[in-house]
């Protein structure tokens, strides 16, 4: 798995859980499919810039934030 | 044109010029096609996370940096 895809996936999951959204709710709000959001969170999809932008908008963060590796971030399973 | 694609394109161009690389040199170093890099710089392509990572590695910046909007950045045509 690419480290950038894993980083993006983990950041999306982190911010989604912070907002207490399910994958399905996030997917609906971002106009994406639930299974797609799941695979992005697992770092399995080479997500595009436009989908990063869509998810960031729903999560209320700057798109760049979703690419930042945060070594101290708690891995919230 | 999406603002995120324009931002990424402008950031790539900015860092490429800082390193005095041609589009062709950047493309070769990142193992991408020159015309692809040109269209990304013009904000015409929905670039993927893995290609953002490849270009950032050659440009010597964190991938997240390429998504940041910098209102004060001089538009270096």
Backbone of each chain as nested JSON, in Angstrom:
{
  "chains": [
    {"id": "A", "residues": [
      {"number": 1, "name": "UNK", "atoms": {"N": [0.852, -1.197, 0.0], "CA": [0.0, 0.0, 0.0], "C": [0.889, 1.249, 0.0]}},
      {"number": 2, "name": "UNK", "atoms": {"N": [0.541, 2.221, -0.828], "CA": [1.329, 3.456, -0.854], "C": [1.13, 4.215, 0.444]}},
      {"number": 3, "name": "UNK", "atoms": {"N": [2.197, 4.847, 0.907], "CA": [2.073, 5.585, 2.153], "C": [1.15, 6.788, 2.003]}},
      {"number": 4, "name": "UNK", "atoms": {"N": [1.134, 7.424, 0.826], "CA": [0.26, 8.599, 0.708], "C": [-1.212, 8.179, 0.719]}},
      {"number": 5, "name": "UNK", "atoms": {"N": [-1.52, 7.041, 0.119], "CA": [-2.92, 6.584, 0.112], "C": [-3.346, 6.183, 1.517]}},
      {"number": 6, "name": "UNK", "atoms": {"N": [-2.434, 5.559, 2.257], "CA": [-2.731, 5.181, 3.645], "C": [-2.919, 6.429, 4.507]}},
      {"number": 7, "name": "UNK", "atoms": {"N": [-2.087, 7.434, 4.277], "CA": [-2.191, 8.688, 5.037], "C": [-3.529, 9.371, 4.773]}},
      {"number": 8, "name": "UNK", "atoms": {"N": [-3.886, 9.48, 3.502], "CA": [-5.156, 10.125, 3.146], "C": [-6.321, 9.354, 3.768]}},
      {"number": 9, "name": "UNK", "atoms": {"N": [-6.274, 8.038, 3.653], "CA": [-7.356, 7.214, 4.188], "C": [-7.509, 7.381, 5.682]}},
      {"number": 10, "name": "UNK", "atoms": {"N": [-6.383, 7.364, 6.374], "CA": [-6.414, 7.49, 7.828], "C": [-6.89, 8.883, 8.254]}},
      {"number": 11, "name": "UNK", "atoms": {"N": [-6.502, 9.907, 7.503], "CA": [-6.956, 11.266, 7.822], "C": [-8.457, 11.431, 7.597]}},
      {"number": 12, "name": "UNK", "atoms": {"N": [-8.952, 10.842, 6.517], "CA": [-10.392, 10.933, 6.244], "C": [-11.166, 10.241, 7.366]}},
      {"number": 13, "name": "UNK", "atoms": {"N": [-10.7, 9.061, 7.746], "CA": [-11.377, 8.307, 8.811], "C": [-11.356, 9.093, 10.127]}},
      {"number": 14, "name": "UNK", "atoms": {"N": [-10.198, 9.68, 10.425], "CA": [-10.037, 10.459, 11.653], "C": [-11.052, 11.613, 11.706]}},
      {"number": 15, "name": "UNK", "atoms": {"N": [-11.119, 12.382, 10.622], "CA": [-12.029, 13.536, 10.612], "C": [-13.495, 13.098, 10.539]}},
      {"number": 16, "name": "UNK", "atoms": {"N": [-13.768, 11.987, 9.844], "CA": [-15.145, 11.476, 9.789], "C": [-15.614, 11.068, 11.182]}},
      {"number": 17, "name": "UNK", "atoms": {"N": [-14.747, 10.377, 11.928], "CA": [-15.138, 9.922, 13.266], "C": [-15.293, 11.092, 14.224]}},
      {"number": 18, "name": "UNK", "atoms": {"N": [-14.442, 12.096, 14.022], "CA": [-14.537, 13.308, 14.838], "C": [-15.915, 13.944, 14.678]}},
      {"number": 19, "name": "UNK", "atoms": {"N": [-16.458, 13.893, 13.488], "CA": [-17.786, 14.456, 13.211], "C": [-18.902, 13.442, 13.484]}},
      {"number": 20, "name": "UNK", "atoms": {"N": [-18.523, 12.246, 13.974], "CA": [-19.486, 11.168, 14.258], "C": [-20.37, 10.841, 13.052]}},
      {"number": 21, "name": "UNK", "atoms": {"N": [-19.715, 10.79, 11.898], "CA": [-20.425, 10.393, 10.68], "C": [-20.096, 8.939, 10.357]}},
      {"number": 22, "name": "UNK", "atoms": {"N": [-21.048, 8.224, 9.805], "CA": [-20.765, 6.895, 9.265], "C": [-20.153, 7.064, 7.871]}},
      {"number": 23, "name": "UNK", "atoms": {"N": [-19.544, 5.99, 7.366], "CA": [-19.019, 6.056, 5.995], "C": [-20.15, 6.39, 5.026]}},
      {"number": 24, "name": "UNK", "atoms": {"N": [-21.32, 5.833, 5.28], "CA": [-22.444, 6.069, 4.378], "C": [-22.874, 7.536, 4.415]}},
      {"number": 25, "name": "UNK", "atoms": {"N": [-22.915, 8.113, 5.614], "CA": [-23.3, 9.529, 5.713], "C": [-22.288, 10.421, 4.996]}},
      {"number": 26, "name": "UNK", "atoms": {"N": [-21.003, 10.131, 5.229], "CA": [-19.96, 10.92, 4.557], "C": [-20.095, 10.773, 3.045]}},
      {"number": 27, "name": "UNK", "atoms": {"N": [-20.279, 9.538, 2.599], "CA": [-20.405, 9.285, 1.161], "C": [-21.585, 10.061, 0.579]}},
      {"number": 28, "name": "UNK", "atoms": {"N": [-22.732, 9.999, 1.257], "CA": [-23.919, 10.709, 0.765], "C": [-23.66, 12.212, 0.683]}},
      {"number": 29, "name": "UNK", "atoms": {"N": [-23.062, 12.764, 1.734], "CA": [-22.828, 14.212, 1.776], "C": [-21.836, 14.647, 0.699]}},
      {"number": 30, "name": "UNK", "atoms": {"N": [-20.898, 13.747, 0.358], "CA": [-19.881, 14.095, -0.639], "C": [-20.288, 13.639, -2.034]}},
      {"number": 31, "name": "UNK", "atoms": {"N": [-21.479, 13.046, -2.143], "CA": [-21.968, 12.55, -3.431], "C": [-21.029, 11.479, -4.012]}},
      {"number": 32, "name": "UNK", "atoms": {"N": [-20.592, 10.58, -3.121], "CA": [-19.742, 9.458, -3.531], "C": [-20.401, 8.171, -3.03]}},
      {"number": 33, "name": "UNK", "atoms": {"N": [-19.887, 7.031, -3.47], "CA": [-20.485, 5.762, -3.047], "C": [-19.851, 5.289, -1.741]}},
      {"number": 34, "name": "UNK", "atoms": {"N": [-20.671, 4.65, -0.884], "CA": [-20.18, 4.191, 0.407], "C": [-18.999, 3.225, 0.273]}},
      {"number": 35, "name": "UNK", "atoms": {"N": [-19.08, 2.299, -0.67], "CA": [-17.975, 1.332, -0.803], "C": [-16.704, 2.036, -1.285]}},
      {"number": 36, "name": "UNK", "atoms": {"N": [-16.88, 3.085, -2.087], "CA": [-15.714, 3.862, -2.538], "C": [-15.044, 4.54, -1.341]}},
      {"number": 37, "name": "UNK", "atoms": {"N": [-15.844, 5.168, -0.489], "CA": [-15.285, 5.842, 0.697], "C": [-14.582, 4.821, 1.594]}},
      {"number": 38, "name": "UNK", "atoms": {"N": [-15.169, 3.637, 1.743], "CA": [-14.534, 2.593, 2.548], "C": [-13.168, 2.214, 1.995]}},
      {"number": 39, "name": "UNK", "atoms": {"N": [-13.091, 2.032, 0.688], "CA": [-11.808, 1.621, 0.102], "C": [-10.781, 2.758, 0.164]}},
      {"number": 40, "name": "UNK", "atoms": {"N": [-11.242, 4.0, 0.058], "CA": [-10.325, 5.139, 0.206], "C": [-9.774, 5.166, 1.636]}},
      {"number": 41, "name": "UNK", "atoms": {"N": [-10.644, 4.946, 2.613], "CA": [-10.185, 4.96, 4.023], "C": [-9.16, 3.854, 4.287]}},
      {"number": 42, "name": "UNK", "atoms": {"N": [-9.294, 2.737, 3.58], "CA": [-8.328, 1.643, 3.746], "C": [-7.073, 1.839, 2.892]}},
      {"number": 43, "name": "UNK", "atoms": {"N": [-6.988, 2.967, 2.155], "CA": [-5.793, 3.232, 1.347], "C": [-5.715, 2.375, 0.109]}},
      {"number": 44, "name": "UNK", "atoms": {"N": [-6.86, 1.871, -0.335], "CA": [-6.868, 0.955, -1.484], "C": [-7.133, 1.667, -2.807]}},
      {"number": 45, "name": "UNK", "atoms": {"N": [-7.49, 2.944, -2.752], "CA": [-7.852, 3.657, -3.978], "C": [-6.932, 4.835, -4.204]}},
      {"number": 46, "name": "UNK", "atoms": {"N": [-6.551, 4.999, -5.464], "CA": [-5.74, 6.145, -5.864], "C": [-6.683, 7.325, -6.084]}},
      {"number": 47, "name": "UNK", "atoms": {"N": [-7.107, 7.936, -4.984], "CA": [-8.118, 8.999, -5.016], "C": [-7.625, 10.2, -5.829]}},
      {"number": 48, "name": "UNK", "atoms": {"N": [-8.551, 10.85, -6.515], "CA": [-8.203, 12.002, -7.343], "C": [-8.325, 13.299, -6.54]}},
      {"number": 49, "name": "UNK", "atoms": {"N": [-7.726, 14.343, -7.09], "CA": [-7.756, 15.659, -6.439], "C": [-9.19, 16.145, -6.237]}},
      {"number": 50, "name": "UNK", "atoms": {"N": [-10.052, 15.921, -7.223], "CA": [-11.432, 16.422, -7.083], "C": [-12.196, 15.688, -5.984]}},
      {"number": 51, "name": "UNK", "atoms": {"N": [-11.923, 14.389, -5.808], "CA": [-12.594, 13.668, -4.72], "C": [-11.99, 14.016, -3.356]}},
      {"number": 52, "name": "UNK", "atoms": {"N": [-10.704, 14.311, -3.325], "CA": [-10.1, 14.828, -2.084], "C": [-10.803, 16.131, -1.708]}},
      {"number": 53, "name": "UNK", "atoms": {"N": [-11.03, 16.989, -2.709], "CA": [-11.681, 18.287, -2.466], "C": [-13.117, 18.097, -1.941]}},
      {"number": 54, "name": "UNK", "atoms": {"N": [-13.857, 17.161, -2.555], "CA": [-15.239, 16.897, -2.131], "C": [-15.288, 16.436, -0.677]}},
      {"number": 55, "name": "UNK", "atoms": {"N": [-14.421, 15.476, -0.327], "CA": [-14.431, 14.923, 1.029], "C": [-13.969, 15.967, 2.037]}},
      {"number": 56, "name": "UNK", "atoms": {"N": [-12.95, 16.746, 1.674], "CA": [-12.446, 17.787, 2.575], "C": [-13.54, 18.812, 2.866]}},
      {"number": 57, "name": "UNK", "atoms": {"N": [-14.326, 19.15, 1.84], "CA": [-15.397, 20.145, 2.022], "C": [-16.412, 19.642, 3.047]}},
      {"number": 58, "name": "UNK", "atoms": {"N": [-16.801, 18.371, 2.943], "CA": [-17.77, 17.814, 3.892], "C": [-17.15, 17.722, 5.291]}},
      {"number": 59, "name": "UNK", "atoms": {"N": [-15.865, 17.385, 5.348], "CA": [-15.197, 17.201, 6.646], "C": [-14.787, 18.538, 7.27]}},
      {"number": 60, "name": "UNK", "atoms": {"N": [-14.909, 19.614, 6.513], "CA": [-14.606, 20.942, 7.051], "C": [-13.125, 21.196, 7.273]}},
      {"number": 61, "name": "UNK", "atoms": {"N": [-12.293, 20.577, 6.417], "CA": [-10.846, 20.806, 6.513], "C": [-10.319, 21.232, 5.147]}},
      {"number": 62, "name": "UNK", "atoms": {"N": [-9.147, 21.842, 5.138], "CA": [-8.5, 22.175, 3.876], "C": [-8.068, 20.87, 3.201]}},
      {"number": 63, "name": "UNK", "atoms": {"N": [-8.21, 20.78, 1.878], "CA": [-7.775, 19.56, 1.182], "C": [-6.339, 19.152, 1.541]}},
      {"number": 64, "name": "UNK", "atoms": {"N": [-5.435, 20.126, 1.657], "CA": [-4.027, 19.816, 1.966], "C": [-3.899, 19.035, 3.271]}},
      {"number": 65, "name": "UNK", "atoms": {"N": [-4.786, 19.323, 4.224], "CA": [-4.754, 18.657, 5.535], "C": [-4.87, 17.144, 5.4]}},
      {"number": 66, "name": "UNK", "atoms": {"N": [-5.634, 16.699, 4.409], "CA": [-5.874, 15.259, 4.258], "C": [-4.638, 14.522, 3.745]}},
      {"number": 67, "name": "UNK", "atoms": {"N": [-3.627, 15.265, 3.284], "CA": [-2.395, 14.627, 2.788], "C": [-1.271, 14.666, 3.822]}},
      {"number": 68, "name": "UNK", "atoms": {"N": [-1.513, 15.354, 4.925], "CA": [-0.433, 15.508, 5.91], "C": [-0.285, 14.275, 6.78]}},
      {"number": 69, "name": "UNK", "atoms": {"N": [0.956, 13.801, 6.91], "CA": [1.172, 12.688, 7.831], "C": [1.346, 13.265, 9.223]}},
      {"number": 70, "name": "UNK", "atoms": {"N": [0.648, 12.644, 10.155], "CA": [0.679, 13.132, 11.543], "C": [1.166, 11.977, 12.391]}},
      {"number": 71, "name": "UNK", "atoms": {"N": [2.478, 11.897, 12.628], "CA": [3.027, 10.755, 13.35], "C": [2.437, 10.578, 14.739]}},
      {"number": 72, "name": "UNK", "atoms": {"N": [1.919, 11.666, 15.318], "CA": [1.395, 11.554, 16.693], "C": [-0.104, 11.307, 16.756]}},
      {"number": 73, "name": "UNK", "atoms": {"N": [-0.715, 11.218, 15.567], "CA": [-2.166, 11.009, 15.556], "C": [-2.495, 9.618, 16.102]}},
      {"number": 74, "name": "UNK", "atoms": {"N": [-3.438, 9.585, 17.013], "CA": [-3.871, 8.292, 17.56], "C": [-4.617, 7.507, 16.488]}},
      {"number": 75, "name": "UNK", "atoms": {"N": [-4.257, 6.267, 16.332], "CA": [-4.895, 5.427, 15.322], "C": [-6.235, 4.949, 15.856]}},
      {"number": 76, "name": "UNK", "atoms": {"N": [-7.268, 5.683, 15.525], "CA": [-8.6, 5.471, 16.06], "C": [-9.32, 4.384, 15.247]}},
      {"number": 77, "name": "UNK", "atoms": {"N": [-9.17, 3.149, 15.665], "CA": [-9.777, 2.024, 14.929], "C": [-11.282, 1.993, 15.157]}}
    ]},
    {"id": "B", "residues": [
      {"number": 1, "name": "UNK", "atoms": {"N": [-12.901, 25.675, -14.501], "CA": [-11.755, 24.935, -13.949], "C": [-11.891, 24.885, -12.426]}},
      {"number": 2, "name": "UNK", "atoms": {"N": [-11.657, 23.715, -11.862], "CA": [-11.745, 23.588, -10.403], "C": [-10.621, 24.377, -9.753]}},
      {"number": 3, "name": "UNK", "atoms": {"N": [-10.931, 24.972, -8.606], "CA": [-9.885, 25.748, -7.947], "C": [-8.779, 24.848, -7.401]}},
      {"number": 4, "name": "UNK", "atoms": {"N": [-9.122, 23.624, -6.982], "CA": [-8.046, 22.782, -6.445], "C": [-7.101, 22.351, -7.558]}},
      {"number": 5, "name": "UNK", "atoms": {"N": [-7.619, 22.081, -8.733], "CA": [-6.745, 21.672, -9.836], "C": [-5.865, 22.844, -10.272]}},
      {"number": 6, "name": "UNK", "atoms": {"N": [-6.427, 24.043, -10.263], "CA": [-5.643, 25.23, -10.613], "C": [-4.554, 25.479, -9.567]}},
      {"number": 7, "name": "UNK", "atoms": {"N": [-4.901, 25.278, -8.303], "CA": [-3.928, 25.463, -7.216], "C": [-2.777, 24.476, -7.345]}},
      {"number": 8, "name": "UNK", "atoms": {"N": [-3.108, 23.204, -7.551], "CA": [-2.072, 22.176, -7.685], "C": [-1.181, 22.494, -8.886]}},
      {"number": 9, "name": "UNK", "atoms": {"N": [-1.803, 22.855, -9.998], "CA": [-1.034, 23.159, -11.209], "C": [-0.091, 24.33, -11.002]}},
      {"number": 10, "name": "UNK", "atoms": {"N": [-0.599, 25.356, -10.365], "CA": [0.217, 26.546, -10.146], "C": [1.356, 26.254, -9.159]}},
      {"number": 11, "name": "UNK", "atoms": {"N": [1.091, 25.429, -8.163], "CA": [2.143, 25.066, -7.202], "C": [3.232, 24.215, -7.86]}},
      {"number": 12, "name": "UNK", "atoms": {"N": [2.828, 23.29, -8.713], "CA": [3.821, 22.452, -9.398], "C": [4.707, 23.331, -10.278]}},
      {"number": 13, "name": "UNK", "atoms": {"N": [4.07, 24.236, -11.019], "CA": [4.824, 25.132, -11.903], "C": [5.798, 26.001, -11.096]}},
      {"number": 14, "name": "UNK", "atoms": {"N": [5.295, 26.509, -9.974], "CA": [6.116, 27.368, -9.112], "C": [7.372, 26.618, -8.642]}},
      {"number": 15, "name": "UNK", "atoms": {"N": [7.197, 25.418, -8.13], "CA": [8.348, 24.648, -7.614], "C": [9.239, 24.153, -8.755]}},
      {"number": 16, "name": "UNK", "atoms": {"N": [8.647, 23.814, -9.894], "CA": [9.458, 23.39, -11.043], "C": [10.372, 24.53, -11.5]}},
      {"number": 17, "name": "UNK", "atoms": {"N": [9.814, 25.732, -11.58], "CA": [10.618, 26.867, -12.042], "C": [11.694, 27.239, -11.028]}},
      {"number": 18, "name": "UNK", "atoms": {"N": [11.348, 27.082, -9.753], "CA": [12.326, 27.34, -8.689], "C": [13.544, 26.441, -8.872]}},
      {"number": 19, "name": "UNK", "atoms": {"N": [13.318, 25.212, -9.316], "CA": [14.413, 24.254, -9.539], "C": [14.994, 24.384, -10.951]}},
      {"number": 20, "name": "UNK", "atoms": {"N": [14.479, 25.327, -11.729], "CA": [14.924, 25.549, -13.109], "C": [14.833, 24.282, -13.961]}},
      {"number": 21, "name": "UNK", "atoms": {"N": [13.735, 23.592, -13.782], "CA": [13.48, 22.39, -14.589], "C": [12.484, 22.739, -15.694]}},
      {"number": 22, "name": "UNK", "atoms": {"N": [12.654, 22.129, -16.849], "CA": [11.629, 22.226, -17.893], "C": [10.516, 21.229, -17.565]}},
      {"number": 23, "name": "UNK", "atoms": {"N": [9.365, 21.397, -18.212], "CA": [8.277, 20.422, -18.021], "C": [8.768, 19.025, -18.408]}},
      {"number": 24, "name": "UNK", "atoms": {"N": [9.565, 18.961, -19.469], "CA": [10.06, 17.667, -19.936], "C": [10.985, 17.027, -18.893]}},
      {"number": 25, "name": "UNK", "atoms": {"N": [11.862, 17.829, -18.312], "CA": [12.777, 17.294, -17.288], "C": [11.986, 16.794, -16.079]}},
      {"number": 26, "name": "UNK", "atoms": {"N": [11.016, 17.601, -15.632], "CA": [10.198, 17.182, -14.493], "C": [9.453, 15.888, -14.821]}},
      {"number": 27, "name": "UNK", "atoms": {"N": [8.882, 15.841, -16.013], "CA": [8.139, 14.648, -16.428], "C": [9.049, 13.419, -16.432]}},
      {"number": 28, "name": "UNK", "atoms": {"N": [10.241, 13.563, -17.01], "CA": [11.176, 12.428, -17.058], "C": [11.523, 11.958, -15.653]}},
      {"number": 29, "name": "UNK", "atoms": {"N": [11.849, 12.904, -14.774], "CA": [12.263, 12.547, -13.412], "C": [11.128, 11.884, -12.632]}},
      {"number": 30, "name": "UNK", "atoms": {"N": [9.89, 12.268, -12.948], "CA": [8.748, 11.712, -12.223], "C": [8.143, 10.51, -12.952]}},
      {"number": 31, "name": "UNK", "atoms": {"N": [8.759, 10.145, -14.087], "CA": [8.267, 9.018, -14.881], "C": [6.824, 9.255, -15.355]}},
      {"number": 32, "name": "UNK", "atoms": {"N": [6.59, 10.49, -15.818], "CA": [5.286, 10.862, -16.371], "C": [5.526, 11.451, -17.763]}},
      {"number": 33, "name": "UNK", "atoms": {"N": [4.453, 11.677, -18.516], "CA": [4.611, 12.221, -19.861], "C": [4.616, 13.75, -19.816]}},
      {"number": 34, "name": "UNK", "atoms": {"N": [5.415, 14.355, -20.703], "CA": [5.528, 15.813, -20.717], "C": [4.183, 16.499, -20.952]}},
      {"number": 35, "name": "UNK", "atoms": {"N": [3.399, 15.976, -21.86], "CA": [2.113, 16.627, -22.136], "C": [1.161, 16.486, -20.931]}},
      {"number": 36, "name": "UNK", "atoms": {"N": [1.31, 15.386, -20.195], "CA": [0.504, 15.203, -18.982], "C": [0.876, 16.271, -17.955]}},
      {"number": 37, "name": "UNK", "atoms": {"N": [2.176, 16.467, -17.745], "CA": [2.625, 17.473, -16.772], "C": [2.149, 18.869, -17.207]}},
      {"number": 38, "name": "UNK", "atoms": {"N": [2.194, 19.145, -18.492], "CA": [1.716, 20.437, -18.998], "C": [0.24, 20.643, -18.669]}},
      {"number": 39, "name": "UNK", "atoms": {"N": [-0.559, 19.613, -18.898], "CA": [-1.996, 19.769, -18.647], "C": [-2.295, 19.847, -17.148]}},
      {"number": 40, "name": "UNK", "atoms": {"N": [-1.501, 19.158, -16.333], "CA": [-1.67, 19.275, -14.872], "C": [-1.342, 20.708, -14.438]}},
      {"number": 41, "name": "UNK", "atoms": {"N": [-0.266, 21.27, -14.972], "CA": [0.11, 22.641, -14.589], "C": [-0.968, 23.654, -14.99]}},
      {"number": 42, "name": "UNK", "atoms": {"N": [-1.688, 23.351, -16.057], "CA": [-2.771, 24.255, -16.484], "C": [-4.076, 23.962, -15.758]}},
      {"number": 43, "name": "UNK", "atoms": {"N": [-4.058, 23.008, -14.841], "CA": [-5.271, 22.702, -14.063], "C": [-6.313, 21.96, -14.87]}},
      {"number": 44, "name": "UNK", "atoms": {"N": [-5.867, 21.289, -15.942], "CA": [-6.82, 20.624, -16.836], "C": [-7.029, 19.156, -16.494]}},
      {"number": 45, "name": "UNK", "atoms": {"N": [-6.206, 18.615, -15.574], "CA": [-6.294, 17.196, -15.27], "C": [-6.633, 16.977, -13.813]}},
      {"number": 46, "name": "UNK", "atoms": {"N": [-7.495, 15.989, -13.595], "CA": [-7.857, 15.595, -12.239], "C": [-6.788, 14.629, -11.725]}},
      {"number": 47, "name": "UNK", "atoms": {"N": [-5.665, 15.188, -11.331], "CA": [-4.477, 14.405, -10.947], "C": [-4.796, 13.506, -9.743]}},
      {"number": 48, "name": "UNK", "atoms": {"N": [-4.181, 12.334, -9.73], "CA": [-4.4, 11.375, -8.64], "C": [-3.382, 11.586, -7.524]}},
      {"number": 49, "name": "UNK", "atoms": {"N": [-3.703, 11.002, -6.37], "CA": [-2.815, 11.11, -5.207], "C": [-1.421, 10.544, -5.509]}},
      {"number": 50, "name": "UNK", "atoms": {"N": [-1.357, 9.415, -6.237], "CA": [-0.041, 8.821, -6.508], "C": [0.802, 9.698, -7.426]}},
      {"number": 51, "name": "UNK", "atoms": {"N": [0.166, 10.393, -8.377], "CA": [0.94, 11.292, -9.231], "C": [1.323, 12.577, -8.495]}},
      {"number": 52, "name": "UNK", "atoms": {"N": [0.489, 13.024, -7.576], "CA": [0.868, 14.156, -6.709], "C": [2.117, 13.757, -5.922]}},
      {"number": 53, "name": "UNK", "atoms": {"N": [2.117, 12.526, -5.399], "CA": [3.261, 12.042, -4.616], "C": [4.537, 11.977, -5.463]}},
      {"number": 54, "name": "UNK", "atoms": {"N": [4.412, 11.467, -6.683], "CA": [5.582, 11.368, -7.58], "C": [6.171, 12.743, -7.863]}},
      {"number": 55, "name": "UNK", "atoms": {"N": [5.304, 13.703, -8.208], "CA": [5.791, 15.043, -8.556], "C": [6.373, 15.742, -7.333]}},
      {"number": 56, "name": "UNK", "atoms": {"N": [5.729, 15.576, -6.185], "CA": [6.229, 16.206, -4.959], "C": [7.621, 15.67, -4.621]}},
      {"number": 57, "name": "UNK", "atoms": {"N": [7.826, 14.365, -4.819], "CA": [9.132, 13.767, -4.505], "C": [10.226, 14.404, -5.363]}},
      {"number": 58, "name": "UNK", "atoms": {"N": [9.956, 14.573, -6.656], "CA": [10.953, 15.187, -7.547], "C": [11.16, 16.657, -7.172]}},
      {"number": 59, "name": "UNK", "atoms": {"N": [10.091, 17.336, -6.797], "CA": [10.177, 18.77, -6.481], "C": [10.72, 19.022, -5.076]}},
      {"number": 60, "name": "UNK", "atoms": {"N": [10.856, 17.959, -4.292], "CA": [11.433, 18.105, -2.953], "C": [10.512, 18.794, -1.964]}},
      {"number": 61, "name": "UNK", "atoms": {"N": [9.213, 18.613, -2.149], "CA": [8.253, 19.19, -1.194], "C": [7.318, 18.093, -0.688]}},
      {"number": 62, "name": "UNK", "atoms": {"N": [6.673, 18.358, 0.432], "CA": [5.664, 17.426, 0.933], "C": [4.464, 17.458, -0.022]}},
      {"number": 63, "name": "UNK", "atoms": {"N": [3.855, 16.302, -0.288], "CA": [2.681, 16.289, -1.166], "C": [1.613, 17.305, -0.741]}},
      {"number": 64, "name": "UNK", "atoms": {"N": [1.379, 17.44, 0.557], "CA": [0.35, 18.373, 1.036], "C": [0.613, 19.801, 0.554]}},
      {"number": 65, "name": "UNK", "atoms": {"N": [1.895, 20.163, 0.434], "CA": [2.27, 21.517, 0.004], "C": [1.678, 21.865, -1.356]}},
      {"number": 66, "name": "UNK", "atoms": {"N": [1.563, 20.85, -2.21], "CA": [1.083, 21.113, -3.578], "C": [-0.416, 21.422, -3.617]}},
      {"number": 67, "name": "UNK", "atoms": {"N": [-1.11, 21.174, -2.508], "CA": [-2.556, 21.465, -2.459], "C": [-2.857, 22.778, -1.748]}},
      {"number": 68, "name": "UNK", "atoms": {"N": [-1.837, 23.412, -1.192], "CA": [-2.09, 24.623, -0.41], "C": [-2.253, 25.837, -1.307]}},
      {"number": 69, "name": "UNK", "atoms": {"N": [-3.315, 26.592, -1.058], "CA": [-3.451, 27.84, -1.806], "C": [-2.638, 28.9, -1.097]}},
      {"number": 70, "name": "UNK", "atoms": {"N": [-1.879, 29.629, -1.876], "CA": [-1.003, 30.663, -1.326], "C": [-1.393, 31.966, -1.994]}},
      {"number": 71, "name": "UNK", "atoms": {"N": [-2.301, 32.724, -1.337], "CA": [-2.798, 33.95, -1.976], "C": [-1.694, 34.958, -2.285]}},
      {"number": 72, "name": "UNK", "atoms": {"N": [-0.591, 34.862, -1.57], "CA": [0.469, 35.85, -1.8], "C": [1.541, 35.379, -2.771]}},
      {"number": 73, "name": "UNK", "atoms": {"N": [1.364, 34.151, -3.283], "CA": [2.384, 33.638, -4.204], "C": [2.369, 34.44, -5.504]}},
      {"number": 74, "name": "UNK", "atoms": {"N": [3.525, 34.838, -5.931], "CA": [3.623, 35.588, -7.189], "C": [3.327, 34.632, -8.346]}},
      {"number": 75, "name": "UNK", "atoms": {"N": [2.446, 35.062, -9.227], "CA": [2.092, 34.21, -10.365], "C": [3.2, 34.298, -11.403]}},
      {"number": 76, "name": "UNK", "atoms": {"N": [4.086, 33.324, -11.343], "CA": [5.296, 33.314, -12.155], "C": [5.0, 32.713, -13.522]}},
      {"number": 77, "name": "UNK", "atoms": {"N": [4.581, 33.558, -14.461], "CA": [4.203, 33.055, -15.808], "C": [5.455, 32.696, -16.603]}}
    ]}
  ]
}
